[in-house]
Amino acid sequence: MGVDVCIALNDENLFRVHAAMQGINPRFRMHPDRMPLWEDPKRLIGIKNINLVTDLGQIDLLGEVTGVGGYEQVIAGSSESDVGGFVVQVMGLETLLVSKRAAGRPKDQLAIMHLEAAKRKQQEQQ
């Protein structure tokens, strides 16, 4: 289990991500030998998604979310939430459903069932 984070993968953010990963042993999760994150952050320029495993867990940094779009579109379908004292943008149920339907993988089909149940429960409480 890990966390997905949608970010604008511009040069400035890529350098910030690279700096933030220092000291937690970041490795490319999708690479067969899980090679370490490159020492030169410039090598990240142009990558659309960065899938890492670290000493703290798995993190997928997404420049685009399937079916939704890039950072600006994801933010438009998100709302602020307090997570342990940090205010973050969290993708709304409807936006997440759009993404899961577009991805269409078996694990997404299961997630759709759970998300639709959560949506029904949310609507009943309104």
VEXMIDREN-524455 format. One record per atom (N, C-alpha, C, CB): residue number from 1; atom name; x, y, z. Coordinates in Angstrom, 1 decimal. Glycine has a CB too. Example, Ala and Ser with C-alpha at 12.3 -4.5 7.8 and 13.67 -1.06 7.14 Angstrom:
1:N:13.2:-5.7:7.8
1:CA:12.3:-4.5:7.8
1:C:13.2:-3.3:7.8
1:CB:11.3:-4.5:9.0
2:N:12.8:-2.2:7.1
2:CA:13.7:-1.1:7.1
2:C:12.9:0.0:7.9
2:CB:14.1:-0.6:5.7
This chain:
1:N:0.9:-1.2:0.0
1:CA:0.0:0.0:0.0
1:C:0.9:1.2:0.0
1:CB:-1.0:0.0:1.2
2:N:0.5:2.2:-0.7
2:CA:1.3:3.4:-0.8
2:C:0.4:4.6:-1.0
2:CB:2.3:3.3:-1.9
3:N:1.0:5.7:-1.4
3:CA:0.2:7.0:-1.6
3:C:0.5:7.4:-3.1
3:CB:0.6:8.0:-0.6
4:N:-0.6:7.9:-3.7
4:CA:-0.5:8.6:-5.0
4:C:-0.6:10.1:-4.8
4:CB:-1.6:8.0:-6.0
5:N:0.3:10.8:-5.4
5:CA:0.4:12.2:-5.3
5:C:0.4:12.8:-6.7
5:CB:1.6:12.7:-4.4
6:N:-0.6:13.6:-7.0
6:CA:-0.5:14.3:-8.3
6:C:0.2:15.7:-8.1
6:CB:-2.0:14.5:-8.9
7:N:1.2:15.9:-8.9
7:CA:1.9:17.1:-8.9
7:C:2.2:17.6:-10.3
7:CB:3.3:17.0:-8.1
8:N:2.4:18.9:-10.4
8:CA:2.9:19.5:-11.7
8:C:4.3:19.1:-11.8
8:CB:2.6:21.1:-11.7
9:N:4.6:18.2:-12.7
9:CA:6.0:17.8:-12.9
9:C:6.9:18.7:-13.7
9:CB:6.0:16.3:-13.5
10:N:6.9:20.0:-13.3
10:CA:7.8:21.0:-13.9
10:C:9.2:20.8:-13.3
10:CB:7.2:22.4:-13.7
11:N:10.1:21.5:-13.9
11:CA:11.5:21.4:-13.4
11:C:11.7:21.7:-12.0
11:CB:12.4:22.3:-14.3
12:N:11.0:22.8:-11.5
12:CA:11.2:23.2:-10.1
12:C:10.7:22.1:-9.2
12:CB:10.4:24.5:-9.9
13:N:9.5:21.6:-9.4
13:CA:8.9:20.6:-8.6
13:C:9.8:19.3:-8.6
13:CB:7.5:20.2:-9.0
14:N:10.3:19.0:-9.8
14:CA:11.2:17.8:-9.9
14:C:12.4:17.9:-9.0
14:CB:11.6:17.5:-11.3
15:N:13.0:19.1:-8.9
15:CA:14.1:19.3:-8.1
15:C:13.7:19.2:-6.6
15:CB:14.8:20.7:-8.4
16:N:12.5:19.7:-6.3
16:CA:12.0:19.6:-4.9
16:C:11.8:18.2:-4.5
16:CB:10.7:20.4:-4.7
17:N:11.2:17.4:-5.4
17:CA:10.9:16.0:-5.1
17:C:12.2:15.3:-4.9
17:CB:10.1:15.4:-6.3
18:N:13.2:15.5:-5.8
18:CA:14.5:14.9:-5.7
18:C:15.1:15.2:-4.3
18:CB:15.4:15.3:-6.8
19:N:15.1:16.4:-3.9
19:CA:15.6:16.8:-2.6
19:C:14.9:16.2:-1.4
19:CB:15.6:18.3:-2.4
20:N:13.6:16.1:-1.6
20:CA:12.7:15.5:-0.5
20:C:13.0:14.0:-0.3
20:CB:11.3:15.7:-0.8
21:N:13.4:13.3:-1.4
21:CA:13.6:11.9:-1.3
21:C:15.0:11.5:-0.7
21:CB:13.5:11.3:-2.7
22:N:15.8:12.5:-0.5
22:CA:17.2:12.2:0.0
22:C:17.0:11.6:1.4
22:CB:18.1:13.4:0.0
23:N:17.8:10.6:1.7
23:CA:17.8:10.0:3.0
23:C:16.8:8.9:3.3
23:CB:17.7:11.0:4.0
24:N:15.9:8.7:2.3
24:CA:14.9:7.6:2.5
24:C:15.0:6.5:1.5
24:CB:13.5:8.2:2.4
25:N:16.2:6.4:0.8
25:CA:16.5:5.3:-0.1
25:C:15.5:5.1:-1.2
25:CB:16.6:4.0:0.7
26:N:15.2:6.1:-2.0
26:CA:14.2:6.0:-3.1
26:C:14.7:5.1:-4.2
26:CB:13.9:7.4:-3.6
27:N:13.8:4.2:-4.6
27:CA:14.2:3.3:-5.7
27:C:13.0:3.2:-6.7
27:CB:14.5:1.9:-5.2
28:N:13.3:3.1:-8.0
28:CA:12.3:3.0:-9.0
28:C:11.5:1.7:-8.8
28:CB:12.9:3.1:-10.4
29:N:10.2:1.8:-8.5
29:CA:9.4:0.7:-8.2
29:C:9.1:-0.2:-9.4
29:CB:8.1:1.1:-7.6
30:N:9.0:0.4:-10.6
30:CA:8.6:-0.3:-11.8
30:C:9.9:-0.9:-12.5
30:CB:7.9:0.6:-12.7
31:N:11.0:-0.6:-12.0
31:CA:12.3:-1.2:-12.6
31:C:12.5:-2.5:-12.0
31:CB:13.5:-0.2:-12.4
32:N:12.8:-3.5:-12.9
32:CA:13.0:-4.9:-12.3
32:C:14.0:-5.0:-11.2
32:CB:13.5:-5.8:-13.4
33:N:15.1:-4.3:-11.2
33:CA:16.1:-4.4:-10.1
33:C:15.9:-3.3:-9.1
33:CB:17.5:-4.4:-10.7
34:N:14.8:-2.5:-9.2
34:CA:14.5:-1.4:-8.3
34:C:15.8:-0.5:-8.1
34:CB:14.1:-2.0:-6.9
35:N:16.3:-0.1:-9.2
35:CA:17.5:0.7:-9.1
35:C:17.2:2.0:-8.4
35:CB:18.0:1.1:-10.5
36:N:18.3:2.6:-7.7
36:CA:18.1:3.8:-7.0
36:C:17.7:5.0:-7.8
36:CB:19.4:4.1:-6.2
37:N:17.0:6.0:-7.2
37:CA:16.7:7.2:-7.9
37:C:18.0:7.9:-8.3
37:CB:15.9:8.2:-7.0
38:N:18.1:8.4:-9.5
38:CA:19.3:9.0:-10.0
38:C:19.8:10.1:-9.1
38:CB:19.1:9.5:-11.4
39:N:21.1:10.2:-9.1
39:CA:21.7:11.3:-8.3
39:C:21.5:12.6:-8.9
39:CB:23.2:11.0:-8.1
40:N:21.4:12.7:-10.2
40:CA:21.2:14.0:-10.9
40:C:19.7:14.2:-11.2
40:CB:22.0:14.0:-12.3
41:N:19.1:15.2:-10.5
41:CA:17.7:15.4:-10.7
41:C:17.3:15.8:-12.1
41:CB:17.2:16.5:-9.7
42:N:18.2:16.3:-12.9
42:CA:17.9:16.7:-14.3
42:C:17.5:15.5:-15.1
42:CB:19.2:17.3:-14.9
43:N:17.8:14.3:-14.7
43:CA:17.4:13.1:-15.4
43:C:15.9:12.9:-15.3
43:CB:18.2:11.9:-14.9
44:N:15.3:13.5:-14.3
44:CA:13.8:13.3:-14.1
44:C:13.0:14.2:-15.1
44:CB:13.4:13.7:-12.7
45:N:13.6:15.2:-15.7
45:CA:12.9:16.1:-16.6
45:C:12.3:15.3:-17.7
45:CB:13.9:17.2:-17.1
46:N:11.0:15.6:-18.0
46:CA:10.3:14.9:-19.1
46:C:9.6:13.7:-18.7
46:CB:11.3:14.6:-20.1
47:N:9.8:13.2:-17.5
47:CA:9.1:12.0:-17.0
47:C:7.6:12.4:-16.6
47:CB:9.8:11.3:-15.8
48:N:6.7:11.6:-17.0
48:CA:5.3:11.9:-16.7
48:C:4.8:11.4:-15.4
48:CB:4.4:11.3:-17.8
49:N:5.3:10.2:-14.9
49:CA:5.0:9.6:-13.6
49:C:6.2:9.0:-13.0
49:CB:3.8:8.6:-13.8
50:N:6.4:9.2:-11.7
50:CA:7.5:8.6:-11.0
50:C:7.0:7.7:-10.0
50:CB:8.4:9.8:-10.4
51:N:7.3:6.4:-10.1
51:CA:6.8:5.4:-9.2
51:C:8.0:4.9:-8.4
51:CB:6.2:4.2:-9.9
52:N:8.0:5.2:-7.1
52:CA:9.1:4.9:-6.2
52:C:8.7:4.1:-5.0
52:CB:9.7:6.2:-5.7
53:N:9.6:3.3:-4.5
53:CA:9.5:2.7:-3.2
53:C:10.6:3.2:-2.4
53:CB:9.6:1.1:-3.3
54:N:10.3:3.6:-1.1
54:CA:11.3:4.2:-0.2
54:C:11.3:3.4:1.1
54:CB:11.0:5.7:0.0
55:N:12.2:3.8:2.0
55:CA:12.2:3.2:3.3
55:C:10.9:3.5:4.1
55:CB:13.4:3.7:4.1
56:N:10.2:4.5:3.7
56:CA:9.0:4.9:4.3
56:C:7.7:4.3:3.6
56:CB:8.8:6.4:4.4
57:N:7.9:3.7:2.5
57:CA:6.8:3.1:1.8
57:C:6.8:3.5:0.3
57:CB:5.5:3.5:2.4
58:N:5.7:3.2:-0.3
58:CA:5.6:3.4:-1.8
58:C:4.9:4.8:-2.0
58:CB:4.7:2.3:-2.4
59:N:5.5:5.5:-3.0
59:CA:4.9:6.8:-3.5
59:C:4.9:6.8:-5.0
59:CB:5.6:8.0:-2.8
60:N:3.7:7.1:-5.5
60:CA:3.6:7.3:-7.0
60:C:3.4:8.8:-7.2
60:CB:2.5:6.4:-7.6
61:N:4.3:9.5:-7.9
61:CA:4.2:10.9:-8.2
61:C:3.6:11.0:-9.6
61:CB:5.5:11.7:-8.0
62:N:2.4:11.5:-9.8
62:CA:1.7:11.5:-11.0
62:C:1.6:12.8:-11.6
62:CB:0.3:10.9:-10.8
63:N:2.1:13.0:-12.8
63:CA:1.9:14.2:-13.6
63:C:0.6:14.3:-14.2
63:CB:3.0:14.4:-14.6
64:N:0.0:13.1:-14.4
64:CA:-1.3:13.0:-15.0
64:C:-2.1:11.8:-14.3
64:CB:-1.3:12.7:-16.5
65:N:-3.4:12.0:-14.2
65:CA:-4.2:10.9:-13.6
65:C:-5.1:10.5:-14.7
65:CB:-5.1:11.5:-12.4
66:N:-5.1:9.2:-15.0
66:CA:-5.9:8.6:-16.1
66:C:-7.3:9.0:-16.0
66:CB:-5.8:7.1:-16.1
67:N:-7.9:9.5:-17.1
67:CA:-9.3:9.9:-17.2
67:C:-9.6:11.2:-16.6
67:CB:-10.1:8.9:-16.5
68:N:-8.7:11.8:-15.9
68:CA:-8.9:13.1:-15.3
68:C:-8.1:14.2:-15.9
68:CB:-8.6:13.1:-13.7
69:N:-6.8:14.0:-16.1
69:CA:-5.9:14.9:-16.7
69:C:-4.7:15.3:-15.8
69:CB:-6.6:16.2:-17.0
70:N:-4.2:16.4:-16.0
70:CA:-3.0:16.8:-15.3
70:C:-3.3:17.5:-13.9
70:CB:-2.2:17.8:-16.1
71:N:-2.4:18.1:-13.3
71:CA:-2.5:18.7:-12.0
71:C:-3.7:19.6:-11.9
71:CB:-1.2:19.4:-11.6
72:N:-3.8:20.5:-12.8
72:CA:-4.9:21.5:-12.8
72:C:-6.3:20.9:-12.8
72:CB:-4.8:22.5:-13.9
73:N:-6.5:19.8:-13.6
73:CA:-7.7:19.1:-13.6
73:C:-8.0:18.3:-12.4
73:CB:-7.8:18.2:-14.9
74:N:-7.0:17.8:-11.8
74:CA:-7.1:17.0:-10.6
74:C:-7.5:17.9:-9.4
74:CB:-5.8:16.2:-10.2
75:N:-6.8:19.1:-9.3
75:CA:-7.1:20.0:-8.3
75:C:-8.6:20.5:-8.4
75:CB:-6.1:21.3:-8.4
76:N:-9.0:20.7:-9.6
76:CA:-10.4:21.2:-9.8
76:C:-11.4:20.1:-9.3
76:CB:-10.7:21.4:-11.3
77:N:-11.1:18.9:-9.3
77:CA:-11.9:17.8:-8.7
77:C:-11.6:17.4:-7.3
77:CB:-11.9:16.6:-9.7
78:N:-10.9:18.3:-6.6
78:CA:-10.4:17.9:-5.2
78:C:-11.0:19.0:-4.2
78:CB:-8.9:17.9:-5.2
79:N:-10.8:18.6:-3.0
79:CA:-11.1:19.6:-1.9
79:C:-10.1:19.5:-0.8
79:CB:-12.6:19.3:-1.4
80:N:-10.0:20.5:0.0
80:CA:-9.0:20.5:1.1
80:C:-9.5:19.6:2.2
80:CB:-8.9:22.0:1.6
81:N:-8.5:19.0:2.8
81:CA:-8.7:18.1:4.0
81:C:-7.5:18.2:4.9
81:CB:-9.0:16.6:3.5
82:N:-7.8:18.1:6.2
82:CA:-6.7:18.1:7.2
82:C:-6.3:16.6:7.4
82:CB:-7.2:18.8:8.5
83:N:-5.0:16.4:7.2
83:CA:-4.5:15.0:7.4
83:C:-3.4:15.1:8.4
83:CB:-4.0:14.4:6.0
84:N:-3.6:14.8:9.6
84:CA:-2.6:14.9:10.7
84:C:-2.0:16.2:10.9
84:CB:-1.5:13.9:10.4
85:N:-2.8:17.3:10.7
85:CA:-2.3:18.6:10.9
85:C:-1.8:19.3:9.6
85:CB:-1.2:18.6:11.9
86:N:-1.8:18.5:8.5
86:CA:-1.4:19.1:7.2
86:C:-2.6:19.3:6.4
86:CB:-0.3:18.2:6.5
87:N:-2.8:20.4:5.8
87:CA:-3.9:20.6:4.9
87:C:-3.4:20.2:3.5
87:CB:-4.4:22.2:4.9
88:N:-4.2:19.3:2.9
88:CA:-3.9:18.7:1.6
88:C:-5.1:18.8:0.7
88:CB:-3.3:17.3:1.7
89:N:-4.9:18.7:-0.6
89:CA:-6.0:18.5:-1.5
89:C:-6.3:17.0:-1.7
89:CB:-5.7:19.2:-2.9
90:N:-7.5:16.6:-1.6
90:CA:-7.9:15.2:-1.7
90:C:-8.9:15.1:-2.9
90:CB:-8.4:14.6:-0.4
91:N:-8.6:14.2:-3.8
91:CA:-9.5:14.0:-4.9
91:C:-10.9:13.5:-4.4
91:CB:-8.9:12.9:-5.9
92:N:-11.9:14.2:-5.0
92:CA:-13.3:13.9:-4.6
92:C:-13.7:12.5:-5.1
92:CB:-14.2:14.9:-5.1
93:N:-14.7:12.0:-4.5
93:CA:-15.3:10.6:-4.9
93:C:-15.6:10.6:-6.4
93:CB:-16.5:10.3:-4.1
94:N:-16.3:11.6:-6.9
94:CA:-16.7:11.5:-8.3
94:C:-15.4:11.6:-9.2
94:CB:-17.6:12.7:-8.7
95:N:-14.5:12.4:-8.9
95:CA:-13.2:12.4:-9.7
95:C:-12.5:11.1:-9.6
95:CB:-12.3:13.6:-9.2
96:N:-12.4:10.6:-8.5
96:CA:-11.7:9.3:-8.3
96:C:-12.5:8.2:-9.1
96:CB:-11.7:8.9:-6.8
97:N:-13.8:8.2:-9.1
97:CA:-14.6:7.2:-9.9
97:C:-14.3:7.4:-11.4
97:CB:-16.1:7.4:-9.6
98:N:-14.2:8.6:-11.9
98:CA:-13.8:8.8:-13.3
98:C:-12.5:8.2:-13.6
98:CB:-13.8:10.4:-13.6
99:N:-11.5:8.4:-12.7
99:CA:-10.2:7.8:-12.9
99:C:-10.2:6.3:-12.9
99:CB:-9.2:8.4:-11.8
100:N:-10.9:5.7:-11.9
100:CA:-10.9:4.3:-11.8
100:C:-11.6:3.6:-13.0
100:CB:-11.6:3.9:-10.5
101:N:-12.7:4.3:-13.5
101:CA:-13.4:3.8:-14.6
101:C:-12.5:3.8:-15.9
101:CB:-14.7:4.5:-14.9
102:N:-11.7:4.9:-16.0
102:CA:-10.9:5.1:-17.2
102:C:-9.7:4.1:-17.1
102:CB:-10.3:6.5:-17.2
103:N:-9.2:3.8:-16.0
103:CA:-8.1:2.8:-15.8
103:C:-8.5:1.4:-16.2
103:CB:-7.4:2.9:-14.4
104:N:-9.7:1.0:-15.6
104:CA:-10.3:-0.2:-16.0
104:C:-9.6:-1.5:-15.6
104:CB:-10.5:-0.2:-17.4
105:N:-8.6:-1.4:-14.8
105:CA:-7.9:-2.7:-14.4
105:C:-8.8:-3.5:-13.4
105:CB:-6.5:-2.3:-13.7
106:N:-8.5:-4.8:-13.2
106:CA:-9.3:-5.5:-12.3
106:C:-9.3:-4.9:-10.9
106:CB:-8.8:-7.0:-12.2
107:N:-8.2:-4.4:-10.4
107:CA:-8.2:-3.8:-9.0
107:C:-9.1:-2.5:-9.0
107:CB:-6.8:-3.5:-8.6
108:N:-9.1:-1.8:-10.2
108:CA:-10.0:-0.6:-10.2
108:C:-11.4:-1.0:-10.2
108:CB:-9.6:0.2:-11.5
109:N:-11.8:-2.1:-10.9
109:CA:-13.2:-2.6:-10.9
109:C:-13.7:-2.8:-9.4
109:CB:-13.4:-3.8:-11.7
110:N:-12.9:-3.4:-8.6
110:CA:-13.2:-3.7:-7.2
110:C:-13.3:-2.3:-6.5
110:CB:-12.1:-4.6:-6.6
111:N:-12.4:-1.4:-6.7
111:CA:-12.4:-0.1:-6.1
111:C:-13.7:0.6:-6.5
111:CB:-11.2:0.7:-6.4
112:N:-14.1:0.5:-7.7
112:CA:-15.3:1.2:-8.2
112:C:-16.5:0.8:-7.3
112:CB:-15.6:0.9:-9.7
113:N:-16.6:-0.5:-7.1
113:CA:-17.8:-1.0:-6.3
113:C:-17.7:-0.4:-4.9
113:CB:-17.7:-2.6:-6.2
114:N:-16.6:-0.3:-4.3
114:CA:-16.5:0.3:-2.9
114:C:-16.7:1.8:-3.0
114:CB:-15.1:0.0:-2.3
115:N:-16.2:2.5:-4.0
115:CA:-16.4:3.9:-4.1
115:C:-17.9:4.3:-4.3
115:CB:-15.5:4.5:-5.2
116:N:-18.5:3.4:-5.2
116:CA:-20.0:3.7:-5.4
116:C:-20.8:3.5:-4.2
116:CB:-20.5:2.8:-6.6
117:N:-20.4:2.5:-3.4
117:CA:-21.1:2.3:-2.1
117:C:-20.9:3.4:-1.2
117:CB:-20.6:0.9:-1.4
118:N:-19.7:4.0:-1.1
118:CA:-19.4:5.1:-0.3
118:C:-20.1:6.3:-0.8
118:CB:-17.9:5.4:-0.3
119:N:-20.3:6.5:-2.1
119:CA:-21.0:7.6:-2.6
119:C:-22.5:7.5:-2.3
119:CB:-20.9:7.6:-4.2
120:N:-23.1:6.3:-2.4
120:CA:-24.5:6.1:-2.0
120:C:-24.7:6.5:-0.5
120:CB:-24.9:4.7:-2.2
121:N:-23.8:6.0:0.3
121:CA:-23.9:6.3:1.8
121:C:-23.8:7.8:2.0
121:CB:-22.8:5.5:2.6
122:N:-22.9:8.4:1.3
122:CA:-22.7:9.9:1.5
122:C:-24.0:10.6:1.1
122:CB:-21.5:10.4:0.6
123:N:-24.6:10.2:0.0
123:CA:-25.8:10.8:-0.5
123:C:-27.0:10.6:0.5
123:CB:-26.2:10.3:-1.9
124:N:-27.0:9.4:1.1
124:CA:-28.1:9.1:2.1
124:C:-28.0:10.0:3.3
124:CB:-28.0:7.6:2.5
125:N:-26.8:10.4:3.7
125:CA:-26.5:11.2:4.8
125:C:-26.8:12.7:4.6
125:CB:-25.2:11.0:5.3
126:N:-27.0:13.1:3.4
126:CA:-27.2:14.5:3.1
126:C:-28.7:14.9:3.2
126:CB:-26.8:14.8:1.7
